């Protein structure tokens, strides 16, 4: 195995790891028999009593390693030192991967992806993930920065589907969309005044639908890459829908009679 191959395998492994923090969320994660946990992380400063003892016992029963860290190290692991309460757990999410890995594996069959551009509200993000996982969406392109962090609020709003959702991680959304276009994807954004309706649009092959920020929509760089602008027909003077509702319409549009 070359050093480069080893690096790629290690990166692929950690792309599939979601770190959950907070005492109650960690204990609930360990109690979920459908999840596979890789390691529990505890700060040295935790008092060995109450829920910390429960976490240790549950990890021991499952055979999950418990690793001790300084408070600073634990904060780097959780990426949220103010709210992690000195506890974190790494959960394996088999459907997570990098966008590059996904694009290297896909075949010529039609694909529908959802891309997220600045979804800052954790509840919206969780509900989007839930709808996408339930509907006809093959992958959710999620930049590592610019969207709400994948913390307890997102997990709760997703009703736990986050662990099984097909997340495709990337650094920059504009660059990710360009990579998709190189593979023949059509990039679609939602615009209130677009002539073509989401429900009339005829997909051909590989299609990526982009959802923008709750108040500002998609950024200028993404807008410049769009191949199609689609609208959602609305009545009674309603100008827009919640972004999570829009995600549901996109996810389930293929099931509607046209």
N, C-alpha and C positions, 0 to 999 in steps of 0.2 A: 504494500500500500504506500503510495507516494504521500508526501506531506500535504499536497494540494487536495488529493482525494480524501485524506483524513479530515481536513478542514471542512470540506463540503459535507461529509457525512455528519460531522459534529454540528454544523450549522443546520442541516436538515432536521436533526434530532431536536434541537432547541427551538426551531420554528414551530414544532408541534407541542411545545410545553407552554401552558398557561399558568402563571403564578397567581394564586389566590391569597389574599391577606386579610387579617382581622381574626380575632379569636373565634367568634361564633361562625363566620363563614368557613373557616378552616375545619372546625369540628364537623359542620354539616357536610362539607366536601368529603371528609374521611368516612362519614356515615353513609354516604351514597354508594351502594354496592355496584352501581353501573359504571363508576369511574375508576380509573387506574392512576394511582398517585406515585410519583417518582421519588420525592423526598419531602420531608417536613423540615422547616427552618425555624429555630427558636433563638431569641436573644438571651444571652447569659443573664441579663437583668430580670428576667421573668421569675416571679415567685412560684415555687413548685407546689401549687395547690389549685383547687377548683378546676376551672376549665383547662388550664395548662396540663394538669394531671390527666384529665380525660383525653386530651389530644395525644399525650405520650402513650397512654394505654391503648388507645385505638390504633395508633401507628404501629405499636408493638404487635398487636393482634393481626394486623395486615402484613406485617413484615416490611413496612416502609421505613427506610433509614431516617433517623432524626439527627440533624446537624445543628451544632451550636455556633453562634456568631456574636460578635460585638454588636451593639446597637447600630453603629454606623454601617457595618457590613449587611445587617438585616435590612436596613433602609435601602441599600443599593439593590438588594435582591427583590424586595417588594416594589420598589420604585415609588413608594408612598410612605415615607417615614413618619408623617404626621398621623396616619390612620391605620398603620399595620398592627399596632398593639403588640409588637414584638413577636409576631407569628406569621408564617407564610407556608404555603404548600404548593409544590409543583404538580400539576395535573397533566397527564398525557391526553392530547386532543388529536387523534389520528387523521382527522380531516383538515387540519391546519397544514399549510405549506407555503413556500414562497411562490409568488406569481411566476417567476422564471422557471421553477420546477414544474409547475402546472402546465405552462405553455410548451415545455419540452416533452410532456407526456401526452398531450391531447391529440385526438385523431381528427379526421376531416368531418365528423358528424357535427350537426348544428349545436351551438353552445349559447347559453344565455347567462351573462354575468351581470352582477350589480356592483357598481363602484361608488364609494362613499367619499365625498369631498367636504370635510369640515363639519361633520355631524357632532356637535359639541354637547348635546344633552344626553346623558347616560341612558335615560329612560327611552328616548327616541331610538338610540343606537340598539338597545336591547330588543325593542319591539321590531325594528327593521330586521335584525338577525333572525328573530323567531319567524317572521313572515317569509323571509327568503329561504330559510331552512325547510319550511313547510311547503312552499310553492315550487314552481318550476324555475328555479335558479340553480345553476350548476356551480357557481362560486361567487364569493363576495370579496371584491378587491378592497383591502383596507390598508391605507398608508400607516406607517408606524407612528407618525406625528400628524397632528392637525385634527384628529377626531377624539372623542371622549376615550379615556383609558378603559381597558377591559377589566374593570374592578367589580366589586360586589353589587353595585347598583345596576350595571349592565347585565350581570349574570341573573339577578332577580327579575329584571324586566324581560329578559329572554326566556324566562321560565325554565332555565337550565339548558336550553337548546344550544347555547353558546359552545358548550363542550363538544357538540357533535356537528356544528355548523361548518360548511366548507369555506373557511377563511383563507384568502390568498393575500399574503403579506407583501408589502412593497415599501420602498423608501419615499418615492415621489409619485403622486398620482399622474401628473402629465407624462412623465417618462413611462409609467406603467401603461397608460393608454396608447402611447406611441408603439410600445412593444406589441400590444394587442392588434393595432392597425397593421403592423408588419406581418401579422399572421392572418390578415384578411378581415379583421373585425370592423363592424360599423359601430361608431360611437354615437349614442343617442342621449340628448338632454331634454328636460321638460321645460317648456315655455308656455305661459298662459295664452299667448296670442299666436302660437304656431298653427299653421294651416292644417297640418295632418294630426289626427287624433291618435293617441296611444292605442286605441281599440281598432283602428283601421289600418295601422301600420303593418305591412307585410314583411316579416323578418326573412332574411335569406342568409342561412349559414350562421356565422359567428356574430353575436350582437352584445354590446356592453351598454347598459343603461346607467347613467350617472345621476346620483342624488346629491344635491348641493346643500350648503349650510341653511339652517332653519330660517334665517332672516335675509341673507345676502345671495342665496342660490349658489351656483357653481362659480368658481373663480375664472378670471379672464383667460388664463392659460388653458384651462379645460374647455371653455367656451370656444376658443379658437380651433380646437381639435375636433369639434362636433361635426359629424357627417349628417345627422338628422336632428331636427327640433320637433318635439311632439307635445301635444296639449292634452289635457283631460277635460272633457266637456262638463260644464257646471251651470247650474241654474240659480235663480233667485238672488243674483248679485254677489254670489260667493266668488271671491277672487282666487283663493288658494286653499290647499288641503295641508294638514299636518304631514310632515315628511314621512313618518312611519305609515300613515294611511296610503300615501303615494307608493311606498315600497310594496305594500300589500296588493295594490292594483296591478303593478308591474309583475309581481310574482305569480298572480293568478290569471292574468289576461289571456294566456294561451288556452285556458279551459273554457273561456266564454264562447258562445256561438257567434260567429261572424257572418 
